[in-house]
Amino acid sequence: MSIKSAISLTLIGSVLLMMLLSSIDAGGIAIYWGQNGNEGTLAETCATGNYDFVNIAFLPTFGNGQIPMINLAGHCDPYTNGCTGLSSDIKSCQAKGIKVMLSLGGGAGSYYLSSSKDARQVATYLWNNFLGGQSASRPFGDAALDGIDFDIEGGTNQHWGDLARYLSRYSKNGKKVYLTAAPQCPFPDAWIGDALKTDLFDYVWVQFYNNPQCQYTEGDIKNLEDAWKQWTTDVNATLIFLGLPASPEAAGSGFIPVSDLTSQVLPAIKGSAKYGGVMLWSKYYDNQSGYSSAIKNDVSK
């Protein structure tokens, strides 16, 4: 064998190894945690080994001069500074390679941005209180979250792009601030469609539920597949995730039985270079159904 042939074989081997590693990494599960006190702790959530991302839900009060306030249902009381104990849980998740995000908004809350200046002030607050900055009143203690999730389902559609731009600037301070979003599947999303045009979002988990025009219906994947193609074509994000309810009770419509997901839906969407995996609402419902455990191997690319 010539030296040239040996080098070629080495290069081929390296490429194959990189392809193998990238295929192993592709296809994870994101979960929302925080809206049911009976869903287990954050540390227990990460210890399952099922999730690559955990969105702590929610920060439903912020903007327009309001004092920002988290709401973690029955987990802890932010009014008595009772959520600082989450710091060790967050760090244990991150030690496992899991990215932990703070989710803004939600389906019920008092939030909107009144101006670009307001967006800048909210970004500063988030940096100092949840990310890599400093504050005397950090709700989760000294743990620094990995980024911010935009689950905007109310208020107005103004200035979310400004907020994304201001947050992204903090990535220059050493640790990357990840930006994620949870738009509804009708394209473009009514609330953050414009914000997604900033091309600053790393991961977008599209809610393919509670929207019959673009979700799965029994035996018919066309609406979902068409919407998936539009999202993966028209949104410039690193990865796009298929957002689903973790049980039939978790949403009004859009639940996909495990057998249908693994035999019909995932094979139709996993070919996309932007396929990132599946997002589930929520940890509480996943506990009831065991959905993430049942789909984990098939979600991997």
N, C-alpha and C positions, 0 to 999 in steps of 0.2 A: 504494500500500500504506500502510495506517495504521501509526502507531507501535506500536499494540497488536499488530497482526498481525506486525510485524517482531520485537517482543519474543517473541511466541509461537514464531515460527520459530526464533529464537535459542535459546530454552529447549529446544525439540524437538531442535535440532542438538546442544546440550550433552548432553542425555540419551542420544541415539544414540551420541555419541562415548564417553560413559562406559560404555555397554553394550558397545561395541566393545572398549574397553580392558580391561574386566573379562573379556570372553570370550577375549581374547588371553592374559591372565594365568592363566586357569583351565586346569588340566590339565597337571601337571608329572610328572616322574619322580623318585622317591626311590630311592637305592641304598645298600646296605650294603657297606662297604669295611673291610678289616683282617684278614680271616681266611685269606688265602692270599698268601704272599710273591711269588707269580708273577702277581699281578693288575695290576701296575703301581703307580706311586706315587700318592699322593693328588692331587698337582698334575696329573699326567697324567689322572687320573679327571675332575677338574673341567674340564680343557682340552678334553675331548670335546665339550662343549656340550650333552650329552644330559640332564644331571641338574640338578634344582633344589634337591635336598637330598642330603647325604651323611651317613650314620650311621657314625661310626667305631666298629668293633666289636672287642672288647668291654671293659668293666670287669666281669669275672666274679667278682672277689673283693672283698667289702666287707660291712659290717654286723656286728653282734654283737661289736664290739671287734676285728675282724680288721683288719690293715693292708691298705688298698685297693691293688689291683694290676691294672694293665691287661694285656691279652694281645692283641698284634697279630701273632700267628703269626710269619711269617718277615720281617716288615717292620723290626722294631727290637727291641732288648733293654731292657725297662724296668728290669731289675735293675742295669744299668750306666748308667742315666740316658741310654740311647741313643735315646730317642724325642723328645728336645727339638728335633731337626732338623725335626720335622713343623710347627714353628711357621710357617715361611715358606710351606709348602704350604697350611696352613689359611688364612693371610692371602691367598694368591693365589686360593683358592676364594671367599673372602668378597668379594674385590675384583670378582669376576664376578657377584655377587649371589646366590651359592649359600649356603644355610644349612648349617652344619656342626655336627652333634650328636655327643655322646658317648652311645653305647648301653650301658645297664646290663644285665647279666644274660647272656642267651643260653641256648642249650640245655644247656650244660655249664658248671658253675661252682660256687663256694662262696659263696652270698649269701643272706641273709635279714635282716629287720629285727626285732629282738627287742622293741622298744617304741617309743612316740612319741618318747621322748628319743633313742633310737638313730637314728631317722629324722632328727631335727634335727641330730645330729652328722654324719650322712652328707651332709645338705644343706650344712652348713657346709664340710665337706671339699670337696665338688664345687664350691661357689662359689669357695673360695680357691685350688683347684688346677687347675680347668678353665674357670671362667667369669670373672667380672669382679673377683674378689677378689685377694688377695696371698698368696703363699707362697714360701718359699725352695726348695721342691721340686716345682715345677710340671712334670708329666711331659711336657707338650707345649710347654714354654717359655712365652714371654710372650703367645702368641696366646690370645685369649678366645673360646671356642666360643660358638655361638648358643643352645645349650640342651642338654637332657638327654632321651634316648630311653629309654623303659621297655620292654625286651624281656624281660619276666619270665616264665620258663618252668619255675621250680623254687623250692625253698625253701618259703616259706609265702605265703599271700595276705594277710598282716597288715601294716598300717602303710604300704602304698604310697601310700594317700591322704594320710597324714601327710607323707610325703616330698614329694609334689606340692605340698601346701600350703606347706611350708617353703621349697621352691625358688621357688615363685611370688612369695613375699614379696620376693625379691631383685630382682624386676622394678622395684620402687620405687626402686632405686638408680641409675636413669638408663637402663640398657640392658635391654630386655625379655629375660627368660629364657624361651625357647620350650620347651614340654613336648610331647613326642610319645610315642606308644605303639604297640606291635606285638602286639595280642592275637590269639589264634586265632579263627577264624570262628564256632565254636559259641558262641551267645549265652546268658547273659553269659560272658565269659572267666573261667576258673576261678581265674586268678592275680590279674588286675588289674581284674576287673569292678567291684569296689567302688570302687577308685581312680578309675575313669572317671566315677563318679557325682559327683565333686567339681566337674565341669564346668570344670576348669582346663586341659584338654589342647587344644592348638591343632590338631594334626594327628594323626590316628589311621590307621595303615596296617595294615589287618586282614589276617592271614595266611589267604588262601583256598587253602591247600594243606595236605597231610597230614591233611586232615579231610574224608573223602568225603561226610559228611552235608550239607556246606554249600559244596562246591567244584564246579567245572565238570567234567562228564563229557562225553565226545564226543557232540555233537549235543543235549545237554540242559543248558540254563542255569537250569532252574527252582530247583534247590537253591541255587545261587549267588545268583540274583536275589532269592529270598525272604530269604536271610540279609543281603544288601546292604540291602534295604528295612528290615529290623529294625535294623541298625546305624545307618543314616542317620536313622531315626526316633527311636530310643531313646537315642542317645548325643549329648550336647550338646557337640560339638567344632566347631571352625571348618570343617574339611574332613576328609572320609573318603577314604582311598586303597584301591585294590584291590591287595592284596599277592599277588605271584606269584613262582614260581621262574623265573629267567631262562633256564633250559634244562631238559630232562627229567632231567638228572643232578643238578640242584640240590635236588631234594626227592623224597620217596618217591612222591608223587602230587600232582596238581593243575596240572601244566604245561598251558598253553593255547597251541596252535599260533597263530602270528601271524594267519593267515587267519581262524581262529575268533574270536580276540579282536577283530579289527577289524570283522568282519562281523556277529557275534552278540552278544558280551558287552558291548563298549563302548557300542554303540547302546542297549542295555537299561539301562545304569546312568548314562549321562552326563546324563540329564535331571534328575537330583537336584541340588538347590541346594547340597548338601554335597559333591558330587563334586570331588575334588581331583586325581585322576590315578592313577598306578600306582606301587607300590613293588616293587622287584626284589631278590631274594636270588640272587646277590650280584654284585659287580663281576667276580670271577673267572669266574663262569659266563656273565655277559653278554659278556665278552671272547670266550668260546668260540662263542657263538651269534649275537652281533650283534643280540640281541633289542631292546635299547633303541633302536637306530638304526632298526630295522624298524617299530617301533610309535610312535615319537615324534610324528609328525604326526597320527596318529589319536587319541593320548591327549589332545591339546589340545582344549579345548571350543569 
